[in-house]
């Protein structure tokens, strides 16, 4: 969020993880989140923004729910911690081995590196694993309460009607690749 607020931009994976974390781990409704992010993004375009937010929040019914683990994503996408150190100066002295989860450092190391959790850097607001398990349980319960087969049929109908990779109808033929022409 510090990077986004300072620059107005976040790469796609960061946006996806941000929305997924807010939606599943924090169980926040997607609409206020979408409005807030719309005001943050310099490349805000409603026709792209809202479908992407809804997809990542799991409200479209087409895509599977993507519950990213921010620690795992951080370890994979920022292995040396350059992004973290740039945007979280209070963590600059923390060794890379602890950088992605500094709250797990023993207090003696927190003191040595000048990053006492709860004092210099906030403690986690949720337990990642527990919050994700709760979100999966809530979604599973919702699917059980609603006709899962009917839900799958509705999902398929939406895909068939709106998916961007629709196959041409049997009576339609597409021109060969070398026969395509464009008037630019």
N, C-alpha and C positions, 0 to 999 in steps of 0.2 A: 504494500500500500504506500510506503514512503516513496518508492520509485515512481509509482503511478501518479501520486499527488504532485511530485516534483516535475515530472516530464510529460504527463498526460498520455503516456503510452505504456503498454505492456504487451509482450509477445503472446501469441495465441495460447500456448501451453499455460502461461501464467494466468491469463484470463480464465481459461477453463478450470484451472485448479482453484482460483479465487472463488468463482461461482459455485463450484462443486463443494468446496469447504464450507462456504456460507450456507448452502442449501442442505447439505447432508449432515455435516458435523455440528453445525450450529442450529440447524433446522429453521433457518430464516426463510420467509416467503420471498419468492423471486422478484416480485414487483418493486418493492422499495429498493432492493439491491440494484435492479436494472435502472431505476431512476437515478440513484446515486452514481452509478458507474457511467451513465450517459453524460452526466455533468463533469466527469473526470476525464473521459477519453477525448483527445484532440481529433481523433479520426472517427468520432461517433457518426453513425449513419443508421437511422432507425430500422431500415429494411434488413440490415445485417445484424445489428445489435440485439434486437428483441428475439428473433429466432435463435440466435446463438445462446443467449441467456437462458431461454426456455429449454433448449436442448440440453445444456449443461446442468440445468436444475431438474431435469427429468420430467418435464411437464408435457412434452410432445407426444410421448407414447410410441415413438418410432425407434429411437435409439436406446441402447441399454444404458442404465444408470452408470455413470462414471464417478466412482468415489476415489479420488486421488488421495494418496497419503503424502502430505506436504514434505515430510522428512525424507521419505524415499525419493520424491521428485527432486528435492534439493540435493541429495547425495548424487543422483544420476546426472542432473543438468548443471550443477555448479560444484563439481567435485573438489576444486581447489578453494572454493569459498569466495571467489573474487566479487561476485554480485552481492553476497551477504556482507562482506567487509565494506563494500562501497556504500551500501544503504543503511547498514546498522553499525555505526562507528563504535558503539559500546561493545561490540563483539570482535573488533579488529585484533585484539591481543590473544583471543581464544585460539588454541591450536586447532588445526583442521580436523583432527580426530574427534573433537568435541563440538565443533562449530555448528553442525546441523541439529544438534540436540543439547545445547549448553545447560539446560535444566537438569541433565543427568550427571553433570560434573560434581564431584565431591566438593563440599563447601571450602575445603582448603585450597582446591584449584580455582574455584570461583574467586576467592580472595586474592590468590596469587596473580590472576590475570585481570583483576579489577572489574569483574563482572559478576556481582552477587545477584542471583536470581531473586526477583521481587524488590530489589533495590536499584540496580543499574539497568536491568533488563526484566521485562515482565515475565511472570510464570505463565505456563500454558493455560489457556482459558478452558480447555477441555482435554480429556484424555483421548487421544486420537483413536486408539483401538476400540475403546468403549463406545465413543460417539458413533463410530462407523458401524459397530455391531447393533447399536440401537436404531440407527437409520435403516439398516438392512431388515431388522425385525419389523419396524413400522411399515416399510414397503411390502414386505411379505404378508403382513397382517392385512393390509389394504387389498392386496391381490386376492387373498383368501376370502375376504368379505364381498368382493365383487367377482362376478363370473369370469374366471381366468380365461376360459375358452372364448367367451364373448369379447373380452378385452383383446385377445390375440387376433380375432377376426376383425375387430375395428382397426387395430393397428395395421393389419394387412391391407384393408380397404384404403386407409390413408396413404400407405406406401404406393399402392397401385395407382391412386389418383394423382398424387402430388410428387412422387419421387422424380428426381432430375434425370435419372438414368432409365427412363421408360423405354421399352422396346417398341419399335414401330408396329402398328397394327398389321395383321397378316396381309392385308391388301395394299399396304404401303411398301414402296421400295425406295431405298436410298441410292443416290448416284454413287458410282464408283469413286474412289478417292481421287483418281486422276481426272475425273470429269467435273469436279467441283470448281466453280469460278466465283470470284469475289470482285465486286465493283467497289473499289476504295476511293 
